[in-house]
């Protein structure tokens, strides 16, 4: 899903697949950090990847220069019934049924191409890895307390059509952060890097340039 961003920092861009890296978001963070050569990093995460980005900041705050969080909810209110339903649909009815029910509706109405690409990406993942990712997401620790203490900038990105968590919740989180900012992308749902890569990359270049200056 990050192909449109892979060349923004040639030779120093990582886009790891998370679900196979352990049973918890904390496991993912430790695994990703172990592969990074750079001492200072800009961490970008979308949706569940945003939860991992926050976990990386909690694990190694001195290494994280900035955070870019797309469609990310820093707090966590457990929803065991939703997790059980999603797991049942995935395991009993398959990835196409789960995709149609839980992920496809998160794209903006006009994002047909991105939605189709997302479905192809999902189909390539082992079902057991997706189930593991669901479990890690639903059992993650809340990290809202990171927002006011993290020293670097935190850019919250939301599509104007996103509902998870959406512009209003993203604005509230940006207000909690010491150096928070809100960026709302028009005609976009939950997956800005895929749905509106041009607008998102412009924003991302600005965040990266600010760290290089």
DRENPA-3360 file (N, C-alpha, C; in nm, 2 decimals, always signed):
BEGIN
1 = XXXXXXXX = +0.08/-0.12/+0.00/+0.00/+0.00/+0.00/+0.08/+0.13/+0.00 ~ +0.21/+0.11/+0.02/+0.30/+0.23/+0.03/+0.39/+0.25/-0.10 ~ +0.35/+0.19/-0.21/+0.43/+0.20/-0.33/+0.45/+0.34/-0.38 ~ +0.35/+0.43/-0.36/+0.36/+0.56/-0.41/+0.45/+0.65/-0.32 ~ +0.49/+0.60/-0.20/+0.58/+0.67/-0.11/+0.72/+0.61/-0.10 ~ +0.74/+0.50/-0.17/+0.86/+0.43/-0.15/+0.99/+0.50/-0.19 ~ +0.98/+0.60/-0.28/+1.10/+0.67/-0.33/+1.12/+0.81/-0.27 ~ +1.04/+0.84/-0.17/+1.05/+0.97/-0.11/+1.19/+1.00/-0.05;
9 = XXXXXXXX = +1.24/+0.89/+0.02/+1.38/+0.90/+0.07/+1.45/+0.78/+0.01 ~ +1.51/+0.79/-0.11/+1.57/+0.67/-0.17/+1.67/+0.61/-0.08 ~ +1.66/+0.48/-0.07/+1.76/+0.40/+0.01/+1.74/+0.40/+0.16 ~ +1.64/+0.48/+0.20/+1.62/+0.49/+0.35/+1.47/+0.48/+0.38 ~ +1.40/+0.41/+0.30/+1.25/+0.40/+0.33/+1.22/+0.25/+0.35 ~ +1.15/+0.23/+0.46/+1.11/+0.10/+0.50/+0.95/+0.09/+0.50 ~ +0.90/-0.02/+0.44/+0.76/-0.04/+0.44/+0.73/-0.19/+0.48 ~ +0.75/-0.22/+0.61/+0.74/-0.36/+0.65/+0.60/-0.41/+0.66;
17 = XXXXXXXX = +0.58/-0.53/+0.63/+0.45/-0.60/+0.66/+0.45/-0.64/+0.80 ~ +0.35/-0.60/+0.87/+0.35/-0.62/+1.02/+0.29/-0.75/+1.07 ~ +0.19/-0.80/+1.01/+0.11/-0.90/+1.08/+0.19/-1.03/+1.11 ~ +0.29/-1.06/+1.04/+0.37/-1.18/+1.06/+0.48/-1.16/+1.17 ~ +0.49/-1.04/+1.23/+0.60/-1.01/+1.31/+0.57/-1.03/+1.46 ~ +0.46/-1.10/+1.49/+0.44/-1.13/+1.63/+0.29/-1.12/+1.67 ~ +0.26/-1.15/+1.79/+0.12/-1.15/+1.83/+0.07/-1.02/+1.89 ~ +0.15/-0.92/+1.91/+0.11/-0.80/+1.97/+0.17/-0.68/+1.89;
25 = XXXXXXXX = +0.11/-0.57/+1.90/+0.16/-0.45/+1.84/+0.30/-0.41/+1.89 ~ +0.32/-0.44/+2.02/+0.45/-0.42/+2.08/+0.56/-0.51/+2.02 ~ +0.52/-0.63/+1.98/+0.61/-0.72/+1.91/+0.65/-0.66/+1.78 ~ +0.55/-0.61/+1.71/+0.58/-0.55/+1.58/+0.68/-0.43/+1.59 ~ +0.65/-0.35/+1.69/+0.74/-0.23/+1.71/+0.88/-0.27/+1.73 ~ +0.91/-0.37/+1.82/+1.04/-0.41/+1.85/+1.11/-0.47/+1.72 ~ +1.03/-0.55/+1.65/+1.08/-0.61/+1.52/+1.12/-0.51/+1.42 ~ +1.03/-0.41/+1.40/+1.06/-0.31/+1.30/+1.19/-0.23/+1.34;
33 = XXXXXXXX = +1.19/-0.19/+1.47/+1.31/-0.11/+1.51/+1.44/-0.18/+1.50 ~ +1.44/-0.32/+1.51/+1.56/-0.39/+1.50/+1.62/-0.39/+1.36 ~ +1.53/-0.36/+1.26/+1.58/-0.35/+1.12/+1.63/-0.22/+1.07 ~ +1.60/-0.12/+1.15/+1.63/+0.02/+1.11/+1.78/+0.06/+1.14 ~ +1.85/+0.10/+1.04/+1.99/+0.14/+1.06/+2.00/+0.28/+1.11 ~ +1.91/+0.37/+1.08/+1.92/+0.51/+1.11/+1.89/+0.54/+1.26 ~ +1.96/+0.63/+1.31/+1.94/+0.67/+1.45/+1.82/+0.75/+1.47 ~ +1.78/+0.84/+1.37/+1.66/+0.92/+1.38/+1.57/+0.89/+1.26;
41 = XXXXXXXX = +1.44/+0.87/+1.30/+1.35/+0.82/+1.19/+1.22/+0.90/+1.20 ~ +1.16/+0.91/+1.09/+1.02/+0.96/+1.08/+0.93/+0.84/+1.06 ~ +0.83/+0.82/+1.14/+0.75/+0.70/+1.14/+0.61/+0.74/+1.10 ~ +0.57/+0.67/+0.99/+0.44/+0.69/+0.93/+0.35/+0.57/+0.94 ~ +0.23/+0.58/+0.98/+0.14/+0.46/+1.00/+0.00/+0.50/+0.96 ~ -0.06/+0.40/+0.89/-0.20/+0.42/+0.86/-0.29/+0.31/+0.92 ~ -0.39/+0.35/+0.99/-0.49/+0.26/+1.05/-0.41/+0.18/+1.16 ~ -0.41/+0.05/+1.15/-0.34/-0.03/+1.25/-0.19/+0.00/+1.25;
49 = XXXXXXXX = -0.14/+0.04/+1.13/+0.00/+0.08/+1.12/+0.03/+0.21/+1.21 ~ -0.07/+0.29/+1.22/-0.06/+0.41/+1.31/-0.04/+0.36/+1.45 ~ -0.12/+0.26/+1.49/-0.10/+0.20/+1.63/+0.04/+0.16/+1.65 ~ +0.10/+0.09/+1.55/+0.24/+0.05/+1.55/+0.33/+0.17/+1.56 ~ +0.31/+0.27/+1.48/+0.39/+0.39/+1.49/+0.39/+0.45/+1.63 ~ +0.28/+0.46/+1.69/+0.27/+0.51/+1.83/+0.35/+0.42/+1.93 ~ +0.34/+0.29/+1.90/+0.42/+0.19/+1.99/+0.57/+0.21/+1.97 ~ +0.61/+0.24/+1.84/+0.75/+0.26/+1.82/+0.79/+0.39/+1.89;
57 = XXXXXXXX = +0.71/+0.49/+1.89/+0.74/+0.61/+1.97/+0.75/+0.59/+2.12 ~ +0.66/+0.50/+2.17/+0.66/+0.47/+2.31/+0.79/+0.39/+2.35 ~ +0.83/+0.30/+2.25/+0.94/+0.21/+2.28/+1.08/+0.28/+2.26 ~ +1.09/+0.37/+2.16/+1.22/+0.43/+2.14/+1.20/+0.58/+2.11 ~ +1.15/+0.66/+2.20/+1.12/+0.80/+2.18/+1.24/+0.88/+2.13 ~ +1.36/+0.85/+2.17/+1.47/+0.92/+2.13/+1.51/+0.91/+1.99 ~ +1.46/+0.80/+1.93/+1.49/+0.77/+1.78/+1.39/+0.83/+1.69 ~ +1.27/+0.86/+1.74/+1.16/+0.91/+1.65/+1.16/+1.06/+1.65;
65 = XXXXXXXX = +1.19/+1.11/+1.53/+1.19/+1.26/+1.51/+1.06/+1.31/+1.49 ~ +0.97/+1.24/+1.42/+0.83/+1.29/+1.39/+0.74/+1.17/+1.36 ~ +0.61/+1.19/+1.38/+0.51/+1.09/+1.36/+0.41/+1.14/+1.25 ~ +0.37/+1.06/+1.16/+0.26/+1.09/+1.07/+0.16/+0.98/+1.09 ~ +0.04/+1.01/+1.14/-0.06/+0.91/+1.17/-0.18/+0.93/+1.09 ~ -0.22/+0.84/+1.00/-0.33/+0.84/+0.91/-0.44/+0.75/+0.96 ~ -0.56/+0.81/+0.98/-0.67/+0.72/+1.02/-0.64/+0.65/+1.15 ~ -0.58/+0.71/+1.25/-0.53/+0.65/+1.37/-0.60/+0.69/+1.49;
73 = XXXXXXXX = -0.63/+0.60/+1.58/-0.69/+0.63/+1.71/-0.59/+0.59/+1.81 ~ -0.54/+0.69/+1.88/-0.43/+0.66/+1.98/-0.49/+0.59/+2.11 ~ -0.61/+0.63/+2.15/-0.67/+0.56/+2.26/-0.73/+0.42/+2.22 ~ -0.76/+0.35/+2.31/-0.82/+0.21/+2.28/-0.93/+0.18/+2.38 ~ -1.05/+0.16/+2.32/-1.17/+0.11/+2.39/-1.20/-0.03/+2.34 ~ -1.17/-0.14/+2.42/-1.19/-0.27/+2.36/-1.33/-0.30/+2.31 ~ -1.33/-0.37/+2.20/-1.46/-0.40/+2.14/-1.46/-0.55/+2.11 ~ -1.47/-0.64/+2.21/-1.46/-0.78/+2.19/-1.56/-0.84/+2.09;
81 = XXXXXXXX = -1.68/-0.78/+2.09/-1.79/-0.84/+2.00/-1.75/-0.81/+1.86 ~ -1.70/-0.69/+1.83/-1.66/-0.66/+1.69/-1.54/-0.75/+1.65 ~ -1.44/-0.77/+1.74/-1.33/-0.86/+1.71/-1.38/-1.00/+1.68 ~ -1.47/-1.05/+1.76/-1.52/-1.19/+1.74/-1.60/-1.20/+1.61 ~ -1.67/-1.09/+1.58/-1.75/-1.10/+1.45/-1.65/-1.10/+1.33 ~ -1.56/-1.01/+1.34/-1.46/-1.00/+1.22/-1.38/-1.13/+1.21 ~ -1.34/-1.18/+1.32/-1.27/-1.31/+1.31/-1.35/-1.42/+1.25 ~ -1.48/-1.43/+1.30/-1.57/-1.53/+1.25/-1.59/-1.52/+1.10;
89 = XXXXXXXX = -1.61/-1.40/+1.05/-1.64/-1.38/+0.91/-1.51/-1.41/+0.83 ~ -1.40/-1.37/+0.88/-1.27/-1.40/+0.81/-1.25/-1.55/+0.80 ~ -1.26/-1.62/+0.91/-1.23/-1.76/+0.91/-1.34/-1.85/+0.85 ~ -1.46/-1.81/+0.87/-1.57/-1.90/+0.82/-1.61/-1.86/+0.67 ~ -1.60/-1.74/+0.64/-1.65/-1.70/+0.51/-1.54/-1.65/+0.41 ~ -1.42/-1.63/+0.46/-1.31/-1.60/+0.38/-1.28/-1.45/+0.36 ~ -1.17/-1.42/+0.30/-1.12/-1.28/+0.29/-1.21/-1.19/+0.21 ~ -1.27/-1.24/+0.11/-1.35/-1.15/+0.03/-1.47/-1.10/+0.11;
97 = XXXXXXXX = -1.53/-1.19/+0.19/-1.65/-1.15/+0.27/-1.60/-1.05/+0.38 ~ -1.49/-1.08/+0.44/-1.44/-0.99/+0.54/-1.40/-0.86/+0.48 ~ -1.34/-0.86/+0.36/-1.30/-0.73/+0.30/-1.43/-0.65/+0.27 ~ -1.53/-0.71/+0.21/-1.65/-0.64/+0.18/-1.72/-0.58/+0.30 ~ -1.71/-0.65/+0.41/-1.78/-0.60/+0.53/-1.71/-0.50/+0.61 ~ -1.57/-0.52/+0.63/-1.50/-0.44/+0.72/-1.40/-0.34/+0.66 ~ -1.35/-0.36/+0.55/-1.25/-0.27/+0.49/-1.29/-0.19/+0.37 ~ -1.36/-0.25/+0.28/-1.41/-0.18/+0.16/-1.49/-0.05/+0.20;
105 = XXXXXXXX = -1.58/-0.05/+0.30/-1.65/+0.07/+0.33/-1.57/+0.18/+0.38 ~ -1.45/+0.16/+0.42/-1.36/+0.27/+0.47/-1.30/+0.35/+0.36 ~ -1.31/+0.31/+0.24/-1.26/+0.39/+0.13/-1.37/+0.50/+0.09 ~ -1.32/+0.61/+0.03/-1.42/+0.71/-0.01/-1.50/+0.66/-0.13 ~ -1.61/+0.72/-0.15/-1.70/+0.68/-0.26/-1.63/+0.68/-0.39 ~ -1.55/+0.78/-0.42/-1.48/+0.79/-0.55/-1.35/+0.71/-0.56 ~ -1.32/+0.63/-0.46/-1.19/+0.56/-0.46/-1.20/+0.42/-0.51 ~ -1.26/+0.40/-0.63/-1.28/+0.26/-0.68/-1.15/+0.19/-0.71;
113 = XXXXXXXX = -1.06/+0.26/-0.77/-0.93/+0.20/-0.81/-0.85/+0.16/-0.68 ~ -0.84/+0.25/-0.59/-0.77/+0.22/-0.46/-0.84/+0.11/-0.39 ~ -0.97/+0.11/-0.39/-1.04/+0.00/-0.32/-1.01/-0.14/-0.38 ~ -1.01/-0.14/-0.52/-0.97/-0.26/-0.59/-0.83/-0.31/-0.56 ~ -0.74/-0.21/-0.55/-0.60/-0.24/-0.52/-0.59/-0.29/-0.38 ~ -0.66/-0.23/-0.29/-0.66/-0.28/-0.15/-0.71/-0.42/-0.14 ~ -0.81/-0.45/-0.21/-0.86/-0.59/-0.21/-0.76/-0.69/-0.26 ~ -0.69/-0.65/-0.37/-0.58/-0.74/-0.42/-0.47/-0.76/-0.32;
121 = XXXXXXXX = -0.43/-0.66/-0.25/-0.33/-0.67/-0.15/-0.38/-0.76/-0.03 ~ -0.51/-0.75/+0.01/-0.56/-0.83/+0.11/-0.56/-0.98/+0.07 ~ -0.60/-1.00/-0.05/-0.61/-1.14/-0.10/-0.47/-1.21/-0.10 ~ -0.36/-1.13/-0.11/-0.23/-1.19/-0.11/-0.18/-1.23/+0.03 ~ -0.25/-1.19/+0.14/-0.20/-1.21/+0.27/-0.26/-1.35/+0.32 ~ -0.18/-1.43/+0.39/-0.23/-1.55/+0.45/-0.34/-1.51/+0.55 ~ -0.45/-1.59/+0.55/-0.56/-1.56/+0.64/-0.52/-1.57/+0.78 ~ -0.42/-1.66/+0.82/-0.38/-1.66/+0.96/-0.31/-1.54/+1.00;
129 = XXXXXXXX = -0.24/-1.47/+0.90/-0.17/-1.35/+0.94/-0.27/-1.23/+0.96 ~ -0.37/-1.23/+0.88/-0.48/-1.13/+0.90/-0.55/-1.15/+1.03 ~ -0.58/-1.27/+1.07/-0.64/-1.30/+1.19/-0.55/-1.26/+1.31 ~ -0.42/-1.28/+1.29/-0.32/-1.24/+1.40/-0.32/-1.09/+1.41 ~ -0.32/-1.02/+1.29/-0.32/-0.88/+1.29/-0.45/-0.82/+1.36 ~ -0.56/-0.88/+1.33/-0.69/-0.84/+1.40/-0.67/-0.85/+1.55 ~ -0.62/-0.97/+1.60/-0.60/-0.99/+1.74/-0.51/-0.89/+1.80 ~ -0.40/-0.86/+1.74/-0.30/-0.76/+1.79/-0.37/-0.62/+1.80;
137 = XXXXXXXX = -0.44/-0.59/+1.70/-0.51/-0.45/+1.70/-0.61/-0.44/+1.81 ~ -0.69/-0.55/+1.83/-0.79/-0.54/+1.93/-0.74/-0.56/+2.07 ~ -0.62/-0.60/+2.08/-0.56/-0.62/+2.22/-0.46/-0.52/+2.25 ~ -0.44/-0.42/+2.16/-0.33/-0.32/+2.18/-0.35/-0.23/+2.30 ~ -0.24/-0.18/+2.35/-0.25/-0.09/+2.46/-0.29/+0.05/+2.41 ~ -0.37/+0.13/+2.48/-0.40/+0.26/+2.45/-0.27/+0.35/+2.46 ~ -0.25/+0.44/+2.37/-0.13/+0.52/+2.37/-0.16/+0.67/+2.36 ~ -0.28/+0.71/+2.41/-0.32/+0.85/+2.40/-0.23/+0.93/+2.49;
145 = XXXXXXXX = -0.18/+0.87/+2.60/-0.09/+0.95/+2.69/+0.04/+0.99/+2.62 ~ +0.08/+0.92/+2.51/+0.20/+0.96/+2.44/+0.19/+1.10/+2.38 ~ +0.07/+1.14/+2.34/+0.05/+1.26/+2.26/+0.11/+1.38/+2.32 ~ +0.07/+1.41/+2.45/+0.12/+1.54/+2.51/+0.27/+1.53/+2.56 ~ +0.33/+1.42/+2.56/+0.47/+1.41/+2.61/+0.57/+1.39/+2.49 ~ +0.52/+1.34/+2.38/+0.62/+1.32/+2.27/+0.67/+1.45/+2.22 ~ +0.80/+1.46/+2.21/+0.87/+1.59/+2.19/+0.86/+1.64/+2.04 ~ +0.85/+1.55/+1.95/+0.85/+1.58/+1.81/+0.71/+1.62/+1.76;
153 = XXXXXXXX = +0.71/+1.66/+1.63/+0.58/+1.69/+1.57/+0.50/+1.56/+1.54 ~ +0.37/+1.57/+1.56/+0.28/+1.46/+1.52/+0.17/+1.52/+1.42 ~ +0.18/+1.47/+1.30/+0.08/+1.51/+1.20/-0.03/+1.41/+1.19 ~ -0.15/+1.45/+1.22/-0.27/+1.37/+1.21/-0.33/+1.39/+1.07 ~ -0.35/+1.28/+0.99/-0.41/+1.29/+0.86/-0.54/+1.22/+0.86 ~ -0.64/+1.28/+0.80/-0.77/+1.22/+0.79/-0.83/+1.25/+0.65 ~ -0.89/+1.16/+0.59/-0.97/+1.18/+0.47/-1.10/+1.25/+0.52 ~ -1.15/+1.34/+0.43/-1.28/+1.41/+0.48/-1.40/+1.31/+0.48;
161 = XXXXXXXX = -1.38/+1.19/+0.42/-1.49/+1.09/+0.42/-1.46/+0.98/+0.52 ~ -1.35/+0.99/+0.59/-1.32/+0.88/+0.69/-1.41/+0.89/+0.81 ~ -1.44/+0.77/+0.86/-1.52/+0.76/+0.98/-1.44/+0.69/+1.09 ~ -1.32/+0.65/+1.07/-1.25/+0.56/+1.17/-1.10/+0.62/+1.19 ~ -1.08/+0.72/+1.27/-1.18/+0.78/+1.35/-1.24/+0.91/+1.29 ~ -1.19/+0.96/+1.18/-1.25/+1.07/+1.11/-1.19/+1.21/+1.15 ~ -1.22/+1.32/+1.08/-1.16/+1.45/+1.10/-1.18/+1.50/+1.24 ~ -1.30/+1.49/+1.30/-1.33/+1.55/+1.43/-1.24/+1.48/+1.54;
169 = XXXXXXXX = -1.23/+1.35/+1.54/-1.15/+1.28/+1.64/-1.00/+1.30/+1.61 ~ -0.96/+1.31/+1.49/-0.82/+1.35/+1.46/-0.79/+1.49/+1.51 ~ -0.88/+1.58/+1.49/-0.86/+1.72/+1.54/-0.84/+1.72/+1.69 ~ -0.92/+1.64/+1.76/-0.91/+1.63/+1.91/-0.78/+1.58/+1.95 ~ -0.73/+1.47/+1.88/-0.60/+1.42/+1.91/-0.49/+1.52/+1.88 ~ -0.50/+1.59/+1.77/-0.40/+1.69/+1.74/-0.39/+1.79/+1.85 ~ -0.50/+1.83/+1.90/-0.51/+1.92/+2.01/-0.44/+1.87/+2.14 ~ -0.44/+1.74/+2.16/-0.38/+1.68/+2.28/-0.22/+1.68/+2.26;
177 = XXXXXXXX = -0.17/+1.67/+2.14/-0.03/+1.66/+2.12/+0.04/+1.79/+2.15 ~ +0.17/+1.78/+2.20/+0.25/+1.90/+2.22/+0.27/+1.98/+2.10 ~ +0.30/+1.91/+1.99/+0.32/+1.97/+1.86/+0.24/+1.90/+1.75 ~ +0.11/+1.90/+1.77/+0.02/+1.83/+1.68/-0.03/+1.92/+1.57 ~ -0.06/+1.86/+1.46/-0.13/+1.93/+1.35/-0.23/+1.84/+1.28 ~ -0.33/+1.90/+1.22/-0.43/+1.83/+1.15/-0.43/+1.86/+1.01 ~ -0.44/+1.75/+0.93/-0.44/+1.77/+0.78/-0.56/+1.68/+0.73 ~ -0.66/+1.75/+0.67/-0.77/+1.68/+0.61/-0.76/+1.68/+0.46;
185 = XXXXXXXX = -0.77/+1.56/+0.40/-0.76/+1.55/+0.26/-0.90/+1.53/+0.19 ~ -0.93/+1.61/+0.10/-1.06/+1.61/+0.03/-1.08/+1.48/-0.05 ~ -1.20/+1.44/-0.06/-1.24/+1.32/-0.15/-1.16/+1.20/-0.11 ~ -1.15/+1.17/+0.02/-1.06/+1.07/+0.06/-1.12/+1.00/+0.18 ~ -1.10/+0.87/+0.19/-1.15/+0.79/+0.31/-1.03/+0.76/+0.40 ~ -1.03/+0.64/+0.44/-0.94/+0.60/+0.55/-0.79/+0.57/+0.51 ~ -0.77/+0.55/+0.38/-0.64/+0.51/+0.33/-0.58/+0.61/+0.24 ~ -0.54/+0.73/+0.30/-0.49/+0.84/+0.22/-0.37/+0.81/+0.13;
193 = XXXXXXXX = -0.27/+0.73/+0.18/-0.16/+0.70/+0.09/-0.19/+0.63/-0.04 ~ -0.30/+0.55/-0.04/-0.35/+0.48/-0.15/-0.45/+0.56/-0.23 ~ -0.54/+0.63/-0.16/-0.65/+0.70/-0.23/-0.61/+0.83/-0.29 ~ -0.53/+0.91/-0.22/-0.49/+1.04/-0.27/-0.34/+1.06/-0.25 ~ -0.26/+0.98/-0.32/-0.12/+0.98/-0.30/-0.05/+1.11/-0.33 ~ -0.10/+1.18/-0.43/-0.04/+1.31/-0.46/-0.05/+1.41/-0.34 ~ -0.17/+1.43/-0.29/-0.19/+1.52/-0.18/-0.12/+1.47/-0.06 ~ -0.12/+1.34/-0.03/-0.05/+1.29/+0.09/+0.10/+1.30/+0.07;
201 = XXXXXXXX = +0.15/+1.28/-0.04/+0.30/+1.29/-0.06/+0.35/+1.43/-0.04 ~ +0.27/+1.53/-0.08/+0.30/+1.67/-0.06/+0.31/+1.70/+0.08 ~ +0.22/+1.65/+0.16/+0.22/+1.67/+0.31/+0.34/+1.60/+0.37 ~ +0.37/+1.48/+0.32/+0.48/+1.40/+0.38/+0.61/+1.46/+0.35 ~ +0.63/+1.51/+0.23/+0.75/+1.58/+0.19/+0.78/+1.70/+0.29 ~ +0.67/+1.77/+0.32/+0.69/+1.88/+0.42/+0.74/+1.84/+0.55 ~ +0.68/+1.73/+0.60/+0.72/+1.67/+0.73/+0.87/+1.63/+0.73 ~ +0.91/+1.56/+0.62/+1.05/+1.51/+0.61/+1.14/+1.63/+0.59;
209 = XXXXX = +1.11/+1.73/+0.51/+1.19/+1.85/+0.49/+1.22/+1.92/+0.62 ~ +1.11/+1.93/+0.71/+1.13/+2.00/+0.84/+1.23/+1.93/+0.93 ~ +1.24/+1.80/+0.91/+1.34/+1.73/+1.00/+1.48/+1.74/+0.94 ~ +1.49/+1.76/+0.81/+1.62/+1.77/+0.75/+1.68/+1.91/+0.76 ~ +1.60/+2.01/+0.79/+1.65/+2.15/+0.80/+1.72/+2.18/+0.93;
% end
